[in-house]
Amino acid sequence: MAIHPVTHAKNIAAALIRETRAAGWVRAKFEIRPDGSVTIDAGMTDPEGGDDFLSTDLRMGK
């Protein structure tokens, strides 16, 4: 019995998630399409936000 392309892609994504967690990666995002193709967005750091404020800079008043 042949494995469906989506099932195969899910198995690959699950294995990659396990490996990225074991390696200490901060984020890993996988998109699995109906045709079985997979898009991976992974990185060792979080994507930067739109602001560069530190909590100490967020003072109210004078």
NULUM-980582 format. One record per atom (N, C-alpha, C, CB): residue number from 1; x, y, z. Coordinates in pm, whole numbers, plus 50000, padded with zeros to 5 digits. Atoms other than C-alpha are relative to their C-alpha. Glycine has a CB too. Layout:
SITE | i | east | north | up
SITE | NUM | X | Y | Z
...
***
This chain:
SITE | i | east | north | up
SITE | 1 | 50084 | 49882 | 50000
SITE | 1 | 50000 | 50000 | 50000
SITE | 1 | 50089 | 50125 | 50000
SITE | 1 | 49904 | 49999 | 50122
SITE | 2 | 49921 | 49878 | 50012
SITE | 2 | 50143 | 50338 | 49897
SITE | 2 | 49958 | 50102 | 50105
SITE | 2 | 49985 | 50060 | 49859
SITE | 3 | 50028 | 49895 | 49903
SITE | 3 | 50171 | 50620 | 50149
SITE | 3 | 49953 | 50124 | 49926
SITE | 3 | 50125 | 50032 | 50087
SITE | 4 | 50055 | 49878 | 50060
SITE | 4 | 49961 | 50926 | 50064
SITE | 4 | 50102 | 50113 | 50016
SITE | 4 | 49862 | 50039 | 50067
SITE | 5 | 49900 | 49892 | 49991
SITE | 5 | 50177 | 51235 | 49989
SITE | 5 | 49985 | 50089 | 50123
SITE | 5 | 49992 | 50086 | 49876
SITE | 6 | 50021 | 49915 | 49883
SITE | 6 | 50017 | 51437 | 50271
SITE | 6 | 50046 | 49927 | 50127
SITE | 6 | 49850 | 50040 | 50012
SITE | 7 | 49955 | 50078 | 49885
SITE | 7 | 50079 | 51157 | 50523
SITE | 7 | 50152 | 49998 | 50007
SITE | 7 | 49946 | 49856 | 49992
SITE | 8 | 49854 | 50000 | 50006
SITE | 8 | 50440 | 51138 | 50410
SITE | 8 | 50056 | 50136 | 50043
SITE | 8 | 50047 | 49964 | 49857
SITE | 9 | 49956 | 49865 | 49964
SITE | 9 | 50478 | 51518 | 50442
SITE | 9 | 49982 | 50025 | 50150
SITE | 9 | 49922 | 50105 | 49920
SITE | 10 | 50023 | 49985 | 49855
SITE | 10 | 50326 | 51510 | 50794
SITE | 10 | 50105 | 49925 | 50080
SITE | 10 | 49859 | 49950 | 50038
SITE | 11 | 49897 | 50078 | 49931
SITE | 11 | 50569 | 51240 | 50900
SITE | 11 | 50136 | 50071 | 49995
SITE | 11 | 50012 | 49860 | 49939
SITE | 12 | 49875 | 49926 | 50014
SITE | 12 | 50862 | 51442 | 50767
SITE | 12 | 49998 | 50124 | 50089
SITE | 12 | 50024 | 50040 | 49852
SITE | 13 | 50010 | 49880 | 49917
SITE | 13 | 50739 | 51761 | 50940
SITE | 13 | 50012 | 49964 | 50148
SITE | 13 | 49867 | 50073 | 49973
SITE | 14 | 49991 | 50042 | 49860
SITE | 14 | 50697 | 51574 | 51272
SITE | 14 | 50144 | 49967 | 50037
SITE | 14 | 49909 | 49879 | 50026
SITE | 15 | 49859 | 50033 | 49974
SITE | 15 | 51052 | 51440 | 51247
SITE | 15 | 50085 | 50127 | 50005
SITE | 15 | 50054 | 49905 | 49892
SITE | 16 | 49924 | 49875 | 50000
SITE | 16 | 51187 | 51786 | 51163
SITE | 16 | 49973 | 50082 | 50125
SITE | 16 | 49968 | 50081 | 49876
SITE | 17 | 50033 | 49928 | 49877
SITE | 17 | 51003 | 51943 | 51459
SITE | 17 | 50075 | 49939 | 50118
SITE | 17 | 49848 | 49998 | 50026
SITE | 18 | 49925 | 50067 | 49892
SITE | 18 | 51155 | 51683 | 51693
SITE | 18 | 50148 | 50038 | 49995
SITE | 18 | 49985 | 49847 | 49990
SITE | 19 | 49858 | 49968 | 50014
SITE | 19 | 51502 | 51755 | 51555
SITE | 19 | 50028 | 50146 | 50032
SITE | 19 | 50046 | 49968 | 49859
SITE | 20 | 49976 | 49858 | 49970
SITE | 20 | 51466 | 52134 | 51574
SITE | 20 | 49991 | 50025 | 50150
SITE | 20 | 49899 | 50089 | 49925
SITE | 21 | 50010 | 49985 | 49854
SITE | 21 | 51353 | 52110 | 51938
SITE | 21 | 50124 | 49943 | 50069
SITE | 21 | 49873 | 49930 | 50053
SITE | 22 | 49881 | 50063 | 49940
SITE | 22 | 51641 | 51876 | 52022
SITE | 22 | 50124 | 50087 | 49977
SITE | 22 | 50022 | 49860 | 49941
SITE | 23 | 49885 | 49916 | 50031
SITE | 23 | 51884 | 52119 | 51857
SITE | 23 | 49992 | 50136 | 50071
SITE | 23 | 50012 | 50021 | 49850
SITE | 24 | 50015 | 49874 | 49928
SITE | 24 | 51748 | 52411 | 52063
SITE | 24 | 49953 | 50116 | 49915
SITE | 24 | 50128 | 50035 | 50063
SITE | 25 | 50049 | 49892 | 50084
SITE | 25 | 51596 | 52609 | 51776
SITE | 25 | 49882 | 50067 | 50068
SITE | 25 | 49961 | 49947 | 49861
SITE | 26 | 50105 | 49921 | 49935
SITE | 26 | 51362 | 52887 | 51891
SITE | 26 | 49866 | 49982 | 49929
SITE | 26 | 50039 | 50147 | 50003
SITE | 27 | 50127 | 50010 | 50073
SITE | 27 | 51104 | 52855 | 51616
SITE | 27 | 50015 | 49910 | 49878
SITE | 27 | 49951 | 50139 | 49957
SITE | 28 | 50006 | 50081 | 50121
SITE | 28 | 51004 | 52618 | 51341
SITE | 28 | 49854 | 49994 | 49956
SITE | 28 | 50058 | 49856 | 50024
SITE | 29 | 50136 | 49998 | 50054
SITE | 29 | 50696 | 52657 | 51122
SITE | 29 | 49999 | 49919 | 49871
SITE | 29 | 49950 | 50147 | 49975
SITE | 30 | 50011 | 50085 | 50118
SITE | 30 | 50589 | 52401 | 50864
SITE | 30 | 49862 | 50017 | 49939
SITE | 30 | 50025 | 49852 | 50036
SITE | 31 | 50127 | 49994 | 50074
SITE | 31 | 50319 | 52445 | 50600
SITE | 31 | 49995 | 49880 | 49908
SITE | 31 | 49987 | 50134 | 49918
SITE | 32 | 50017 | 50119 | 50084
SITE | 32 | 50193 | 52125 | 50441
SITE | 32 | 49883 | 50025 | 49906
SITE | 32 | 49977 | 49871 | 50088
SITE | 33 | 50104 | 49977 | 50100
SITE | 33 | 49997 | 52162 | 50119
SITE | 33 | 49936 | 49867 | 49959
SITE | 33 | 50059 | 50072 | 49876
SITE | 34 | 50070 | 50122 | 50042
SITE | 34 | 49743 | 51914 | 49980
SITE | 34 | 50078 | 49914 | 49901
SITE | 34 | 49869 | 50037 | 49939
SITE | 35 | 49922 | 50080 | 50096
SITE | 35 | 49989 | 51810 | 49709
SITE | 35 | 50119 | 49931 | 50066
SITE | 35 | 50050 | 50089 | 49886
SITE | 36 | 49892 | 50065 | 49927
SITE | 36 | 50234 | 51699 | 49979
SITE | 36 | 50126 | 50083 | 50013
SITE | 36 | 50033 | 49872 | 49935
SITE | 37 | 49881 | 49914 | 49988
SITE | 37 | 50480 | 51986 | 49942
SITE | 37 | 50002 | 50066 | 50138
SITE | 37 | 50002 | 50107 | 49888
SITE | 38 | 49982 | 49943 | 49867
SITE | 38 | 50621 | 52138 | 50261
SITE | 38 | 50085 | 50125 | 49990
SITE | 38 | 50066 | 49896 | 50096
SITE | 39 | 49922 | 49877 | 49989
SITE | 39 | 50741 | 52493 | 50330
SITE | 39 | 50044 | 50012 | 50145
SITE | 39 | 49918 | 50125 | 49954
SITE | 40 | 49944 | 49993 | 49866
SITE | 40 | 50970 | 52538 | 50631
SITE | 40 | 50054 | 50141 | 50025
SITE | 40 | 50112 | 49895 | 50019
SITE | 41 | 49945 | 49873 | 49955
SITE | 41 | 51040 | 52864 | 50816
SITE | 41 | 50053 | 49975 | 50140
SITE | 41 | 49891 | 50117 | 49998
SITE | 42 | 49940 | 50033 | 49872
SITE | 42 | 51285 | 52800 | 51100
SITE | 42 | 50115 | 50095 | 50029
SITE | 42 | 50049 | 49854 | 50003
SITE | 43 | 49889 | 49912 | 49964
SITE | 43 | 51538 | 53002 | 51294
SITE | 43 | 50043 | 49982 | 50144
SITE | 43 | 49961 | 50144 | 49977
SITE | 44 | 49943 | 50009 | 49866
SITE | 44 | 51757 | 53023 | 51600
SITE | 44 | 49958 | 50118 | 50086
SITE | 44 | 50152 | 49993 | 49992
SITE | 45 | 50046 | 49884 | 49924
SITE | 45 | 51607 | 53360 | 51704
SITE | 45 | 49857 | 50032 | 49960
SITE | 45 | 50091 | 50123 | 49977
SITE | 46 | 50135 | 49954 | 50033
SITE | 46 | 51259 | 53509 | 51720
SITE | 46 | 50010 | 50113 | 49899
SITE | 46 | 49924 | 50046 | 50127
SITE | 47 | 49998 | 49886 | 50093
SITE | 47 | 51171 | 53747 | 51438
SITE | 47 | 49986 | 50130 | 50080
SITE | 47 | 49885 | 49988 | 49894
SITE | 48 | 50003 | 49872 | 49930
SITE | 48 | 51222 | 54108 | 51544
SITE | 48 | 49863 | 50064 | 49985
SITE | 48 | 50108 | 50094 | 49946
SITE | 49 | 50126 | 49927 | 50003
SITE | 49 | 50916 | 54312 | 51633
SITE | 49 | 50016 | 50134 | 49932
SITE | 49 | 49946 | 50018 | 50141
SITE | 50 | 49998 | 49871 | 50065
SITE | 50 | 50826 | 54651 | 51494
SITE | 50 | 50056 | 50112 | 50087
SITE | 50 | 49864 | 50035 | 49957
SITE | 51 | 49949 | 49894 | 49914
SITE | 51 | 50950 | 54844 | 51798
SITE | 51 | 50131 | 49957 | 50067
SITE | 51 | 49896 | 50038 | 50107
SITE | 52 | 49871 | 50027 | 49937
SITE | 52 | 51288 | 54872 | 51967
SITE | 52 | 50003 | 50050 | 50144
SITE | 52 | 50113 | 50065 | 49919
SITE | 53 | 50008 | 49948 | 49864
SITE | 53 | 51168 | 54976 | 52313
SITE | 53 | 50036 | 49893 | 50101
SITE | 53 | 49862 | 50055 | 50029
SITE | 54 | 49976 | 50086 | 49886
SITE | 54 | 51301 | 54822 | 52631
SITE | 54 | 49901 | 50037 | 50109
SITE | 54 | 50146 | 50014 | 50051
SITE | 55 | 50098 | 49971 | 49896
SITE | 55 | 51074 | 54797 | 52935
SITE | 55 | 50043 | 50119 | 50086
SITE | 55 | 49979 | 49877 | 50087
SITE | 56 | 49953 | 49885 | 49921
SITE | 56 | 51294 | 55055 | 53116
SITE | 56 | 49975 | 50131 | 49928
SITE | 56 | 50148 | 49985 | 50032
SITE | 57 | 50025 | 49879 | 50076
SITE | 57 | 51222 | 55306 | 52837
SITE | 57 | 49852 | 50039 | 49997
SITE | 57 | 50051 | 49984 | 49859
SITE | 58 | 50144 | 49977 | 50009
SITE | 58 | 50844 | 55285 | 52879
SITE | 58 | 49949 | 50065 | 50127
SITE | 58 | 49926 | 49868 | 49974
SITE | 59 | 50039 | 49929 | 49879
SITE | 59 | 50811 | 55535 | 53164
SITE | 59 | 49890 | 50100 | 49969
SITE | 59 | 50122 | 50071 | 50063
SITE | 60 | 50106 | 49898 | 50011
SITE | 60 | 50507 | 55755 | 53219
SITE | 60 | 50041 | 50119 | 50085
SITE | 60 | 49860 | 49943 | 50047
SITE | 61 | 49973 | 49882 | 49918
SITE | 61 | 50531 | 56109 | 53351
SITE | 61 | 50119 | 50079 | 49950
SITE | 61 | 50024 | 49960 | 50144
SITE | 62 | 49889 | 49912 | 50036
SITE | 62 | 50829 | 56341 | 53359
SITE | 62 | 50108 | 49923 | 49937
SITE | 62 | 50054 | 50074 | 50120
***
